[in-house]
Amino acid sequence: MAIDDFTGGVHTFYLNWGPAIRIVLAVLSALVLRAVLQFSIRRLIKGVALSVKKIEGSEHSPVAQARLMQRTRTIASVLGNLATWGLTFAVISVVLSEAGVSPGAIFAGAGILGAGLGFGAQSLVRDLISGLFIVFEDQYGVGDSVDLGQASGVVESVGLRVTQVRDLEGTLWFVRNGEIVRVGNQSQGWARVVIDVALEYNSNLDKAHEALTKAAKSLGKNEALIGEPEVWGINALNGDQVIVRLVQKTKPEDKDDIARELRKLVKAELDKGKIKLATGHNSIFVNVNS
């Protein structure tokens, strides 16, 4: 009899307080799940930070580390926000259901309101979505030399809404991600030094080819170099000059230094071989035997 009374009491209590109990359980479950997700995200960032310290070679630079860490933190922040909002909506749905309110009608009205707000803030939404794709696809990062159309220079910060680029003159440009139509990244993979040498029209091309090759070989075994230098031959030709092109693949971050050193070596070899550069003035060639 006592057992029946106890069972009936529990049943009556659950009927009276069941909705409140389910709401409390839903809130507690959401809080626990959010804590677990946040802990996992923090572990992810810590794991990336530890792996960055072990990276060797060119990726060991502070700029590369900052780029990787910024990308990881941005992705972690996005995932954390998505988890928080997803759990929040789930709890709201449970609360509305237990309160006897149809969550579908509420969310439909909220959807209409959100659509109106979204229509008024299209540029902001476009910036945020573009920023997400830039980060996830790793189109560029901190320290990269880029051409974004509106601005060219070195990337100093990559946000979900705005990218900051410092140009050659020191101006810091704030470029909205939604306005970026194309990205030219000069810091990914490899770069190529291209030197066009304008020679006089009557120059000995075989001798010039030998001088350019020797100049490029003078760079020696430099870790910044990728592959062997190449003299592509005549790149342009007119009545005043012959333009010969010399190219060398390098690591992106060393391109400018290699280009300056290579120009210096080219000049020295041309001077040694008494090969004259074109002056840019019109020349007249006269055949004295005719």
C-alpha positions in Angstrom: 0.0 0.0 0.0 2.9 2.3 0.9 4.6 1.5 -2.4 1.4 2.4 -4.3 1.1 5.7 -2.4 4.7 6.5 -3.2 4.3 5.6 -6.8 1.2 7.7 -7.1 2.9 10.6 -5.4 5.8 10.5 -7.8 3.4 10.3 -10.7 1.4 13.3 -9.5 4.6 15.3 -8.8 5.9 14.5 -12.3 2.5 15.5 -13.9 2.6 18.8 -12.0 6.3 19.6 -12.3 7.3 17.6 -15.4 7.5 20.6 -17.8 9.8 22.5 -15.4 11.9 19.4 -14.8 12.3 18.8 -18.6 13.3 22.5 -19.1 15.9 22.4 -16.3 17.3 19.1 -17.8 17.4 20.7 -21.2 19.3 23.8 -19.9 21.7 21.7 -17.9 22.4 19.3 -20.8 23.0 22.3 -23.1 25.4 23.9 -20.7 27.3 20.6 -20.2 27.5 20.0 -24.0 28.6 23.6 -24.6 31.4 23.2 -21.9 32.5 20.0 -23.6 32.6 21.7 -27.0 34.5 24.7 -25.8 37.0 22.5 -24.0 37.5 20.6 -27.3 38.0 23.8 -29.2 40.6 25.0 -26.6 42.4 21.7 -26.9 42.5 22.1 -30.7 44.1 25.6 -30.4 46.6 24.3 -27.9 47.5 21.4 -30.1 48.0 23.7 -33.1 50.2 26.0 -31.0 52.4 23.1 -30.0 52.7 21.8 -33.6 53.6 25.3 -34.8 56.7 25.2 -32.6 57.8 22.0 -34.3 57.5 23.3 -37.9 60.8 23.5 -39.6 62.1 25.5 -42.6 60.5 28.6 -43.9 57.3 27.9 -42.0 59.2 28.4 -38.8 59.1 32.2 -39.1 57.0 34.3 -36.7 54.9 35.5 -39.5 54.0 32.0 -40.6 53.2 31.1 -37.0 51.0 34.1 -36.6 49.2 33.3 -39.8 48.5 29.7 -38.7 47.4 30.7 -35.2 45.1 33.4 -36.5 43.5 31.1 -38.9 43.0 28.5 -36.2 41.6 31.0 -33.7 39.2 32.4 -36.3 37.9 28.9 -37.2 37.6 28.0 -33.5 35.7 31.2 -32.8 33.3 30.4 -35.6 32.7 26.9 -34.5 32.2 28.1 -30.9 29.6 30.6 -31.9 27.8 28.1 -34.1 27.7 25.6 -31.2 26.4 28.3 -28.8 23.7 29.5 -31.0 22.7 26.0 -32.1 22.3 24.9 -28.4 20.5 28.1 -27.6 17.9 27.6 -30.3 17.5 23.9 -29.2 16.8 25.0 -25.5 14.4 27.7 -26.7 12.5 25.1 -28.7 12.2 22.9 -25.6 11.0 25.8 -23.4 8.4 26.9 -25.9 7.1 23.3 -26.4 6.8 22.8 -22.6 5.1 26.1 -22.3 2.5 25.1 -24.8 3.6 27.5 -27.5 4.3 26.3 -31.0 8.0 27.1 -31.7 7.3 26.8 -35.4 5.1 29.9 -35.4 7.6 31.8 -33.3 10.6 30.9 -35.5 8.6 31.7 -38.7 7.9 35.2 -37.4 11.6 35.5 -36.4 12.6 34.3 -39.8 10.5 37.0 -41.5 12.1 39.6 -39.2 15.5 38.2 -39.8 14.9 38.3 -43.6 14.0 42.0 -43.3 17.1 42.7 -41.3 19.3 40.7 -43.6 18.0 42.6 -46.6 18.9 45.8 -44.9 22.4 44.5 -44.0 23.3 42.6 -47.2 26.8 44.2 -47.4 27.6 43.1 -43.8 26.4 39.5 -44.4 28.4 39.4 -47.7 31.5 40.6 -45.9 31.1 37.9 -43.2 30.5 35.1 -45.6 33.4 36.2 -47.8 35.6 36.3 -44.7 34.6 32.8 -43.8 35.6 31.5 -47.2 38.9 33.4 -47.1 39.8 31.9 -43.8 38.6 28.3 -44.5 40.2 28.2 -48.0 43.4 29.9 -46.8 43.4 32.3 -49.7 45.9 34.5 -47.9 47.1 35.1 -44.3 49.2 37.4 -42.2 52.5 38.3 -43.8 51.4 37.4 -47.4 52.2 39.8 -50.2 48.8 40.2 -52.0 47.0 42.2 -54.7 43.4 42.6 -53.8 42.5 44.9 -56.6 41.6 47.8 -54.3 44.9 47.6 -52.4 48.3 45.8 -52.8 50.8 45.1 -50.1 51.5 42.9 -47.1 48.6 41.5 -45.1 48.7 42.6 -41.4 45.3 41.2 -40.2 42.6 38.9 -41.6 39.2 39.3 -40.0 35.8 38.0 -40.8 34.6 41.4 -42.1 37.8 43.4 -43.0 41.3 42.6 -44.2 44.1 45.0 -43.3 46.8 45.5 -46.0 49.9 47.7 -45.6 51.2 49.0 -48.9 54.7 49.9 -50.0 54.4 53.5 -48.8 53.2 52.5 -45.3 49.5 53.2 -45.8 47.3 50.8 -43.9 44.3 49.8 -46.1 41.1 48.4 -44.6 39.4 46.3 -47.3 36.0 44.8 -46.8 36.0 41.1 -47.6 32.8 41.4 -49.6 34.4 43.8 -51.9 37.3 41.5 -52.8 36.6 40.1 -56.3 40.0 38.6 -57.0 43.1 37.7 -54.9 46.7 37.7 -56.2 48.8 36.0 -53.6 52.6 36.3 -54.2 53.6 34.4 -51.1 52.2 30.9 -51.7 54.2 28.0 -53.0 57.0 29.6 -55.0 57.9 32.9 -56.8 59.8 33.7 -59.9 62.4 36.4 -60.4 62.0 37.8 -63.9 64.8 40.0 -65.3 64.5 41.5 -68.8 67.8 42.8 -70.1 67.6 45.3 -72.9 70.7 44.9 -75.2 71.8 46.9 -78.2 70.4 45.6 -81.4 73.8 44.5 -82.8 74.8 42.7 -79.5 76.3 39.1 -79.7 73.3 37.1 -78.3 75.4 34.0 -77.7 77.9 36.0 -75.6 75.0 37.7 -73.8 73.3 34.3 -73.1 76.6 33.0 -71.6 77.0 36.1 -69.5 73.5 35.9 -68.1 73.8 32.2 -67.3 77.2 32.8 -65.5 75.6 35.6 -63.5 72.8 33.4 -62.4 75.1 30.6 -61.5 77.1 33.0 -59.3 74.3 32.9 -56.8 75.7 29.6 -55.7 73.9 27.1 -53.5 71.4 29.4 -51.9 68.6 27.8 -49.9 66.2 30.4 -51.3 66.7 29.2 -54.8 64.4 26.5 -56.4 65.7 24.7 -59.4 68.2 26.1 -62.0 68.2 29.5 -63.6 66.9 29.7 -67.2 67.6 32.1 -70.0 64.4 32.2 -72.0 66.0 34.0 -74.9 64.6 36.9 -76.9 61.5 38.2 -75.2 61.0 41.3 -77.4 62.6 42.7 -80.5 62.5 46.1 -82.2 64.8 48.3 -84.3 66.6 49.7 -81.3 67.1 46.8 -78.9 66.9 43.2 -78.1 65.3 42.2 -74.8 66.5 38.9 -73.3 64.7 37.4 -70.4 66.4 35.6 -67.4 64.3 33.8 -64.8 64.9 32.0 -61.5 62.4 30.3 -59.2 62.8 31.2 -55.5 61.0 30.9 -52.2 58.3 33.7 -52.0 59.8 35.5 -49.0 63.2 35.8 -50.7 62.1 36.9 -54.1 63.1 40.6 -53.8 66.5 39.9 -52.2 67.4 37.4 -54.9 66.2 39.8 -57.6 68.4 42.6 -56.3 71.5 40.4 -56.0 70.9 38.9 -59.5 70.6 42.3 -61.1 74.0 43.2 -59.5 75.6 40.0 -60.8 74.1 40.5 -64.3 75.5 44.0 -64.5 79.0 42.8 -63.4 79.0 40.0 -66.0 77.8 42.3 -68.8 80.5 44.9 -67.9 83.1 42.1 -67.8 82.1 40.9 -71.3 81.8 44.5 -72.6 78.2 43.9 -73.6 76.4 47.2 -73.8 72.8 47.8 -72.7 70.4 49.6 -75.0 70.3 53.3 -74.3 66.7 53.8 -75.4 67.6 56.2 -78.1 66.9 55.5 -81.7 69.9 54.0 -83.5 70.8 54.0 -87.2 72.8 51.2 -88.6 74.8 52.1 -91.7 76.5 49.5 -93.9 79.8 51.3 -94.9 80.5 48.6 -97.6 77.4 49.3 -99.6 
